Amino acid sequence: MRQSLIGILERNKENTMRKTKIICTMGPATEGIYEDMILNGMDAARFNFSHENHEVHGHRIKTMKAARTKLNQPIPLIVDTKGPEMRIGVLKNKVNLINGETIRLISEEIEGDEKAVTISFKDLYKSVTIGQSIYIDDGRINLEVVSIEGTDIVCKIIAGGVLSSRKGVNVPGCITGLPFMTEKDRADIEFAVDQDVDFIALSFVSNAKDVESVREIFKQKNREDIKIISKIENTEAIKNIDEIIAVSDSIMIARGDLGIELPVKSVPIIQKKLIKKCYTSSKPVIVATQMLESMTDNPVPTRAEVSDVANAIYDGTSVVMLSGETAAGKYPVETLRMMTTVILETENDIDYKVKLDEGAWKVIDQNVINAISEVTVIAASKIDAKAIVVPTRSGNSVRMISSFRPACPIIAITLEEGLQRQLNLSWGIRPMMSKFIGDQKEFFEKVLDQAVATNLVENGDLIILTAGIPTGYDGKTNMLKMHKVGDEVIGG
């Protein structure tokens, strides 16, 4: 371990105070430093199955499990699928595409050149229209369809550049008919389930049916406890966003492909609207892609990147994600520290009590759990509570409290290790393991002793206790108490 004990303790205290969570992508740059990443504030580990094979990912997952066990930290594991995609084929050599020239996208397998390249989706010619834009290599190369000759798509080069083999292809606004789940995705999902991961992030979700098809795999493997993160990255997903949110456990705003599929100027507006839709639906939301991109190669971020992260926090995102910055960058730990610093500085500037009074965090559904959750957060605000303590079996009630964005930490008590890890990805929640005891008084006394021992609260702190009677049953949240830590807990 490359850090001083004092430095580690200071950062652990800071990360206990931090409400917005951080996902870090594992890759070559994080080999051998998993413990450093955990100690510096990583809340969840992501494994991108667009790259590498099962052997490599299996080793990384095993190593991360060992690290989180050693440090006794509930780090959830997220497997991110590759998803359906189109790519060009192999080129003889890199080619320079010149503006104004033409190039053919063809279905037959060839070694491509500046005149013609293979397209992996053989039926694309059936879906595109004259004048349609086609983007290659994350939008760096822009083509315009000028004619369709048999199965060949003839394109004019609008924005050229150097092109190499197997680059991705995007056709904004085009319904291609590509199947949502490829054979690779199914194999990856089944592998991830066998590896006992906590979340699956699904690429290129277009509707509720896509999400439900993956839940069917979970059902077949008797692992319906695994949560689904739906990645929003195309126009169909935006059109069907309400039904996707309804059937998903979390939403990821994947700004990379979204910025190609839609006009880039629309991405900030969509981001703000999706964040609000998610927290008003009591669903965690993740903002991803290029958040601190320049730190892949540089030890400090740009001012624009810092502002980007801060604005996501101001908007109320639950989670921010680091991708290539940690997976392949030169400064993975430094990037993570920078992210935690920016989050803490921004959160310290937000008056969560004022925003609560202004009704900034209203939720859509109105029921008993929602009402008690809102009252709980209001009560915590009125007495300046140092924490809200919530026992939970499913996580529903504590996630609802999280949606109202209280100023104080939410201590979630559960007896399931898997749920503890999953709750670690929710805004403001600090999950703890504890056995549910039949006697409510004894249960809360034990929990508070544990919270004091882990420095989440101190004797003399005012806190809010909320639970269902009998203790720990979600759907029965019907009790709220104000309590001073250190005093005797009065039974309910």
N, C-alpha and C positions, 0 to 999 in steps of 0.2 A: 504494500500500500504506500503510495507516494506522498501522502498528506500527513500533516501534523495532527495529533489527537485534538488539540484545541480548535484547529480549523474545522475538523470534522464535526465536533460538538456544536460549534457556532452555526454551521450550515444545517445541521439536523434541527436546531431550534428554529431557524428561519423557515425551513421547509414544513415544520409543524404549523407555522402561522400561515403559510401560503394556501390559498383557496383554489386557484386555477391549477389544474393538473397538467403534467408534461408526459407525452409519449416520446420515447427515443427509439429510432430504428437501429437494429443490430446489423452489423456487417463487418467487413475486414478491419475497419478502423477501430472497432470496439473489442476485438479479440484480446483477451487477457486483462481487460479493465472493467469487467462487469460489476465488480464490487465498488469500484470508484464511481461508476455511473449511478448506482443505487445510493451511495453515500452523498452524492452531490445533487440529489433531488429527482432522479428519474422515478416516475410513478407507475409507468407501464412500459413493457418491452415489446416492440413490434418486429415481426419477421416478414420480410417482403418476398413472397413466393414468385414474383416476377423474375427473380434472379436466384441462382444457385439451385441445388437439388435437395432431395429429402435427406441424404446423408449429411450434408453440410448443415441444413437447418435442424436436423435431429440432434446433432452435436451441440449446436448453439443453445437450443432449448434445454438440453440436459445441463449444460454449464450454467445457464441462467437460473434454473431451479436450484442448483447447488448453492449459488451465490445468495439467492434470496433466503434460503433455509439457514445458511451460516449467519446472515445478518438479521434474521428474524423479521423480514420485511415482506408485506403482502403484495408483491409485484405481480400483476396479472400479465399473461402472455397473449399477444394478439397476432394471429396469422392473417396476412393480407393477400387475397387471391390475385392472380394475374388478370383474370376476366377475359371476355371475348375481345379480340383485337384484330386489326388488319396491319400487315407489314409488307414492305417490298421484299423481293427476293435477294439472292446473292448477286453482287456486281463483280465484273472482272477485276476492276480496280476502282478506287474512288474517282468520281467524275465531277466535273464542274458544270452545273446547269446554267445556261445563259438566258437572261431575260429576253422574252420575245420568241425564243426557239420553241419547238414542239417536242413532246415526248409521249410515248405510248405506255399505258398500263395494260399488260396482257396477262392472260390466264395460263399460258403454257410456261413450263419451267425453262428458263434460259439464264445464262450469265449476262446480267444486264450491262448496259452502257448508257451514254448520253441520249440515245435514240429510243430505247425501250427497256422497261424493267417489269419483272413479274410482280403481280399483286396476289397476296395469299388468299383473299376472298374471291373465289372464281366467279361469283354471280354479281359482283359489284356493278357490272355494266347494266344490269336490269334495274338498278335503283337510282343511279345518277341521272341528271338531266343536263341539257346544254346550258352553259353559263354557270354551273355549280362549281364552288371552290373545293379543292382537295388540298389538304395540308400534310406535309411529310416532316418527320424529325421534329416533333413538338412545335410545329407551326413555323419552323425556320424556312421551309421551302413551300411556296404557294403556287398551285397549278389551277388553271381554269379549264373545264371541259368544253371543247369546241366541236367535237363530233363523236359518235359511237359507230364504229365499223365492225359489224359482227359482234364478237366478244371483246374487242379492243376498245379502250377508252383513249381517245386522242386529246391531249391537253396542251395548252399554251402555258409556258413558264412565265408567271407573273413576278415572282420573287425567287430568284435562283440562289445558287450557292453550291458548296461542296457536299456531295451526297455519297454515303457509304452503305454497305450491305445491311439488310434487315431492319431498317428504320421504320418506326410506327407511322401509320396513316390514319388521318382523321377526315371525316366528311361531314361537317356541321349541317344539322338539319335534315340529314338523309337517314331514313329508316331502312337499314341494310338487311334486316332479317337474320343477322348473325344470332346464333343461339346464345342465351344468357350464360349457360353453364357448359363449358368445354369439358372434354374428357380429362384434361390436365387439372382443371379446377375441381372436378369431383374427386379425383385421386388426391389432390392436395387437401381438400376439406376432410376426407376420410382419414388421411394421415394426421392432420391436426387434431382431430377428435381423439385418435389413438394416443396422441402425445399429451392429452389432458390439458389443452389450452383453455383459456377463459373466454376469449372473444374471437369471432371470425369477421374480418372486414371484407365485404363483398364489393368487388369492382364493377362499375357500369350497371348498377341496379337501375331498372327502368320503371318498374311497377311493383305492386304488392305481391303479385304472383311469383316474381323472382325470389323474393325473400322467403315466401312460403315453401318454395321448392327446396331450399336449403334446410328449413326446419324439418322437412320430411326426412332428410338424411339423418338429422339429429335423432328424430323419433325412431328410425330404424336401428340406430346404434345405441338407443336408450341413454341419450345424452342431451335431453331437452333443456338442461340447465345452462348450456353454453349460450352466450349472448351474441346477437348479430349487430354489427355496425354496418349500416348501408352507406356506401360512398356515393355522393351526388356529384356527377361529372358529365351529364349530357342533358340535352333539351327535354327528352322524354321524362327524365327524373324530375326536372323542374315542373313539368306539366302535371305529373302525378305525385307531387311532393306530399300532399296530405295523406294519401293512402299509404305511402311509403313510411312516413313517420308513425302512422298508426300501428303498423305491424313490425316495426324495427325496435331494437332496444336502445340504439344510439344512432346518430347521424354524423358522417364525416363530410365536411365541405372540402372536396378535393380540387383545389383551385387550378392545378396544372391543366388537366384535360378540360375542365370546365371553361378555362380561359381560351381554349382552342375551339370548343364546340359552340361557345357563345362569344359575342363581342367582348373583348377584354375590358372595355369600359363598364360593362354590366356586372362584372364579378364583385366589386365592393358592395354594390346595392343588394345583389343576391345574398352575399354573405351576411349582411346586417339583417335581412328579412328572415333568412333561415335560422340564424341564432335565436331571434325572437320567437319564431314558430316552435323551436325545440324547447326552450325553457318554459313557454306557456303550455306546452304539452307534457311537461315533466320528463323530457328525454334529454340525456346528456348530448352535447354537441361538440364536435372536434373541428378546429380550424387547422388545415394542413397545407403544405407545399410552399417551399421557398421563404419560410419565415425568417430565417437567418442565413440565407443561401450563400452570401459572400464569405461567411465563416468556414465554408468548405475549404477555402484556400488561405484565408486571412484570419489573424488572431482577434480582430475587432469587426463588428458589423457596420453596415452603413446606417446613417441616421434614419433613412427611409424605412429600413427593416425594423429598427427599434420602434418607430411610430406605428408600423403595421402590427407588431405584436401588441403594443399598448392599446391600439384601437379595438382589437379583438377582445381584450380584457374589458375595456369600457363598455363594449356592446353586450357583454355577459356570457361569452363563451365558457364552456365547462372545461375544455381541454385545448391545449396547443400541441402541435406535433413537429418533431424534427425528423427529417428524412435523410437525404444524402449528407446533411451536415454531420450527423453522427455515424452513419453507416459507412461512409467513404471519405469523410473529411480529415483534414490534418489536425483539427483541434476539437475532438468530440467532447471532452470534459469541459474545456473552456467555453464551448458553445452552450452546453447545458447550464453552466454557472451563469452565463450571460442571460439566458432565458429566465432563470429563477430571479435574477436581479431585476430585470425589467418587469416581471410579473409583480414582485413585491413592491417595487416603487409605484407601480400603477395602482395596485390594490390599496396602498396606503393613501392614495389621493382620492379614492372613491368613498363617499359617505353613504354606506349601505343603509343606514337608518333613514336618511333623508329620502333615498330612492324607494325604500319600503313605504314611507309615509305618502310619497307621491303616486304610489300604485304602480311602480315600474315593473314589478315582477308578478303581475296577475296571471293566473292559470286559467285554461279554458274550461275544463270539466269542474263542475261543482258537486261535491259529495261530502260525506261526513269526514273522511280522511283528509280531504283538501281543506275543509273548514278548520279542523283541529290543527293541521299543519300551519295554516296561516296565522291562527291565533297563537300558536307556539312561538312563531318567529316574532310576532308583534310583542308578545309578553317578554321575550328575551331582549328585544330592543328597549322596552320601557324600563326594565330593571338593570340594563347594561350587563346582562349575563355573560359569563366567561365561556360558557359552553351549553349546548343542548345535548342531552343524553337520551338515546333512543334504542331500545332493544328491537331487533327485527329478525324475522325468519325468511322473508322473501326479498327484502330490500325496498319494497314499494313505498312504505310510509316514510322512510328516511330519505329516499330520492325525492319524494314530494316536498319534504321540508327543505331540501337542497334547492328546489326550484324557486323558493321565495328568497334565496340569497341572503341568509342572515349574516350579521356582522361578526358573529362568534363562530368558532368551530362546531361541527356536528359530530359527536362521538357516537358511532353506530356500533351496537353490541350484537354479535351473532355467534352461533355455534358452528357454522359451516365455513371451512377454510376457503372454499371456492367462492362463496358469497363475499367473504371478507376481501378477497382479491378484486372481485368485480366492483365492489363499492369504492375501492381505492381510485377508481377512474371517475368518480362523481365529484362535482364541485363542492368544496368545503367539508367533505366527509373524511373523518379519521376513523377507520374501522378497527375494532378490537374483537378478539376472541374471548368468550366467557361462557361458562355453562349456565343455562337457564335453570334457576332454582324455583321450586314451587312457591315458596314464601317471597312475596314481593319485597318486603323490607330487607331480608337477608341478601336477596339478589342485588338490589341497588347499593347496599353497603359494600358488597364485594366488588362491584363494578367501579365504584368511586375510589376505593382503595387502589385498584388497578390504574385508574386514570391519574391519581396523584403520583403513583410510583413511576409512571411514564412521562411525568411533567406536562400532561395535558391540562390539568387544573391544579390549584393549590388550596390548602386549608384556608377557609375564609371567603373563597370565591362564591358568588351567587351563580347558580346554574338552573336550568330548566330540565325537569325529568318528564318525559312523556312516554306512554306505553299503552298497550291493550291489556285488558283484564279478561282472562288470565295472562300473565306476563309473557310477552314475546310473540303473540299471535297477530300477524298482519291482518288487516281488515276489521280488527276490533279496537283500533286506536281510540281510546275513550277516557284517558287519564292525563292530566297535566298538573305538575307540581313545581313550585318554586322552592329551592333548597339551598342552604348554605353548607358548602363542603366542610366536613369536620363535625357538623351537628348530627344528632341521631336522626335517621330516616324514619319518619312516621308512616306506618303501614296504611295502605289504602283500602 
